[in-house]
Amino acid sequence: MTAKGVIAVIAAAGLIFIGGWRVIVHKSNLTPALVTPATNVHLEISDDLAARLYRATHELPTEDRSARPRLIALTFDDGPYPIYTPMLLDVLHDLHVPATFFLIGQDARQWPELTQRIEADGNEIGDHTYTHPNLDQESADQVRKEILEGRDALWQLSHDPAVRVLMRPPHGRYTEGTLRVAQALGYSVVLWTDDGGDWRTVTVTALEHHLLEHATAPEIVLLHSGKLATIEALPYVVDRFKRAGYRFVTVGELLKLVQTGELNHPLRRAV
């Protein structure tokens, strides 16, 4: 094998020789924050050599990354829930912070007044499927059915345009096929730059510490509706991000202000 061939294979595996051996964790080991209808999903997530090599040579943007906008979108998965969702909405209202709620269609139908309040309070609603299955274990037809039934249930209650263009797979589980189905339906698949970890049992202090230590610019934060620790952590976290110069926006607003690459290669920031 030629020297260039060796370097190509090494780069695809995540190692590059630059003045000595240096390990580079690249895109093949990370979850993209955003997959749009125009994204080449094979190149973005496949583990084959050609795709890994592509990511190894395209992962580092050439523009000044220090200029990345300090924008943050809080996203809340699941629900709505009859006790914690109203509490969460009260806190967001008091903090003057909008958020994006990825709601489960059948739960929204069970609690229609909460779904309508989410929109009335100035928040955004995205599609989190109808029954919250693991989409990586579903056929293409089943994935399509889940997305469309979730969309229809939410559209009947909210009429938020985001219901038709933003979706998040439950548990963040997907395959190339999952993404292709979503793309064909006109959806951007919204993942995250930071998983707050509140799907586990966490303390308020631990959640606050995590969110501040893992801040990026721009940022999409994965949180969950129905978690008391999350509700209690928000005032301190929002205050710290605001004092660090961040502006809180919905996902839809964020996507109008930044490029896909900026989200998929965010800049770590101290908050």
Residue, then its C-alpha position, 0 to 999 in steps of 0.5 A: m500500500t502506498a503512503k497516501g493509502v496508509i494515511a487515508v485508511i488511518a484518517a478513516a479510522g480516526l487517526i492522523f499523523i501530524g507532527g507525531w501521532r494524534v488521535i482525532v475523534h471524528k464524526s463517525n463516533l458522534t451523533p449528528a445534531l441535525v439531518t435535513p431533507a438534503t443531507n446525504v445520510h449515508l455519508e453522515i452516518s454509515d460506518d463503511l470506509a468511504a463514508r468514514l474517509y469522507r467524514a475524516t476529511h470534511e469534519l473540521p470546518t475552515e471558517d473561524r469557529s470562534a465566531r459561532p453564534r451563542l444560540i441555545a434551543l431547549t428541547f423537551d421530549d415526551g408527554p405532555y403529562p398532566i402534572y409536570t408539563p404545566m409546572l415546566l410551562d410555568v417556569l419557562h413562562d416566568l423565565h421568558v424562554p421559548a422551547t421546542f416540545f417533541l410530543i408523542g401523538q397519542d399522549a397529546r390526544q389524551w391531554p389536548e388542553l396541555t398540547q394547546r397550552i404549549e403552543a399558546d405559551g409561544n413554544e414550538i411543537g415537533d413530531h415524536t411519533y405516535t406511540h414512541p417505538n424504537l424506530d431502528q427496529e421498525s420497517a420503513d412502512q411502520v416508520r412512515k406510519e408512526i411519523l404521519e400518525g404523530r403529525d396528524a394527531l399534533w396538527q389537529l391540536s396545535h396547527d404549529p407548522a413545525v409539526r410537519v417539518l421537525m421530528r425526533p426519533p424516540h430515544g434517538r434510535y434510528t437507521e439510515g432507512t429511518l432517516r430516509v423515510a423522514q427525509a422523504l416526508g419533508y422532515s428534518v431529524v433533530l437530535w442534539t449537541d448535548d444530552g442532559g441525561d435527565w432520562r435517568t434519575v439525576t439530582v438537580t445539582a448534577l443536571e446543572h453541572h452537566l449542562l454548564e460543563h457541556a455547553t456548545a455554540p450553537e446548542i440543542v439540548l435534549l431534556h425531557s418533560g415530566k422530570l422534576a429535577t429538570i424543572e428545578a434546574l432551569p432557573y439557574v441554568v438559564d441564568r448562567f447561559k444568559r450571563a454568558g451571552y446566550r440567547f434562547v430560541t426554538v429549534g425552528e428559529l435556530l435553523k433559520l440562523v445557523q448552518t447545518g454544519e455549525l450544529n453538527h460541528p459545534l464549538r465547546r463554550a465555557v458557561 
